[in-house]
């Protein structure tokens, strides 16, 4: 997941979202967040941290919704 957040192309964002949806309870989000912060600072792309947080919030919101159907 961390490599995907470094590349951060559209398909990488989609892959990160899929991984979060599938394994949210098993992923150490704090660890991932810290790694993203380091890379974002090194790449001078601090907005990447916000992008990840927005994506994470979207996944968490979707996980709380009851299934449709």
C-alpha positions as a Markdown table, in Angstrom:
| # | Residue | x | y | z |
|---|---|---|---|---|
| 1 | Unk | 0.0 | 0.0 | 0.0 |
| 2 | Unk | 2.8 | 2.4 | 0.8 |
| 3 | Unk | 4.3 | 2.0 | -2.7 |
| 4 | Unk | 0.9 | 2.8 | -4.1 |
| 5 | Unk | 0.7 | 6.0 | -2.1 |
| 6 | Unk | 4.2 | 7.0 | -3.3 |
| 7 | Unk | 3.2 | 6.6 | -7.0 |
| 8 | Unk | -0.3 | 8.0 | -6.3 |
| 9 | Unk | -1.6 | 7.8 | -9.9 |
| 10 | Unk | -5.3 | 7.4 | -10.4 |
| 11 | Unk | -5.1 | 3.6 | -10.5 |
| 12 | Unk | -2.9 | 3.6 | -7.4 |
| 13 | Unk | -5.6 | 5.7 | -5.6 |
| 14 | Unk | -8.2 | 3.2 | -6.7 |
| 15 | Unk | -6.0 | 0.3 | -5.5 |
| 16 | Unk | -5.4 | 1.9 | -2.1 |
| 17 | Unk | -9.2 | 2.4 | -1.8 |
| 18 | Unk | -9.8 | -1.2 | -2.6 |
| 19 | Unk | -7.2 | -2.4 | -0.1 |
| 20 | Unk | -8.7 | -0.2 | 2.6 |
| 21 | Unk | -12.2 | -1.4 | 1.9 |
| 22 | Unk | -11.1 | -5.1 | 2.0 |
| 23 | Unk | -8.6 | -4.9 | 4.9 |
| 24 | Unk | -9.5 | -1.8 | 6.9 |
| 25 | Unk | -9.5 | -3.6 | 10.2 |
| 26 | Unk | -6.2 | -5.3 | 9.5 |
| 27 | Unk | -4.2 | -2.3 | 8.2 |
| 28 | Unk | -2.0 | -0.3 | 10.6 |
| 29 | Unk | -3.3 | 3.0 | 9.4 |
| 30 | Unk | -1.0 | 4.9 | 11.7 |
| 31 | Unk | 2.0 | 3.2 | 10.1 |
| 32 | Unk | 0.8 | 3.9 | 6.6 |
| 33 | Unk | 0.0 | 7.5 | 7.5 |
| 34 | Unk | 3.5 | 8.1 | 8.9 |
| 35 | Unk | 5.1 | 6.6 | 5.8 |
| 36 | Unk | 2.9 | 8.8 | 3.5 |
| 37 | Unk | 3.9 | 11.9 | 5.6 |
| 38 | Unk | 7.6 | 11.1 | 5.1 |
| 39 | Unk | 7.3 | 10.6 | 1.4 |
| 40 | Unk | 5.0 | 13.6 | 1.0 |
| 41 | Unk | 7.6 | 15.8 | 2.8 |
| 42 | Unk | 10.5 | 14.4 | 0.7 |
| 43 | Unk | 8.5 | 14.9 | -2.5 |
| 44 | Unk | 7.2 | 18.3 | -1.3 |
| 45 | Unk | 3.7 | 17.1 | -1.9 |
| 46 | Unk | 2.0 | 17.6 | 1.5 |
| 47 | Unk | -1.4 | 17.5 | -0.1 |
| 48 | Unk | -0.9 | 13.8 | -0.5 |
| 49 | Unk | -1.5 | 13.3 | 3.2 |
| 50 | Unk | -4.8 | 15.1 | 2.9 |
| 51 | Unk | -5.7 | 13.1 | -0.2 |
| 52 | Unk | -5.1 | 9.9 | 1.8 |
| 53 | Unk | -7.1 | 11.1 | 4.8 |
| 54 | Unk | -10.0 | 12.0 | 2.5 |
| 55 | Unk | -9.9 | 8.6 | 0.9 |
| 56 | Unk | -9.7 | 6.9 | 4.3 |
| 57 | Unk | -12.7 | 8.9 | 5.6 |
| 58 | Unk | -14.7 | 8.0 | 2.5 |
| 59 | Unk | -13.9 | 4.3 | 3.1 |
| 60 | Unk | -14.7 | 4.5 | 6.8 |
| 61 | Unk | -18.0 | 6.2 | 6.0 |
| 62 | Unk | -18.9 | 3.6 | 3.5 |
| 63 | Unk | -18.0 | 0.8 | 6.0 |
| 64 | Unk | -20.6 | 2.2 | 8.5 |
| 65 | Unk | -23.5 | 2.2 | 6.0 |
| 66 | Unk | -25.7 | -0.8 | 6.0 |
| 67 | Unk | -25.6 | -2.9 | 2.8 |
| 68 | Unk | -28.1 | -1.9 | 0.1 |
| 69 | Unk | -30.6 | -4.4 | -1.1 |
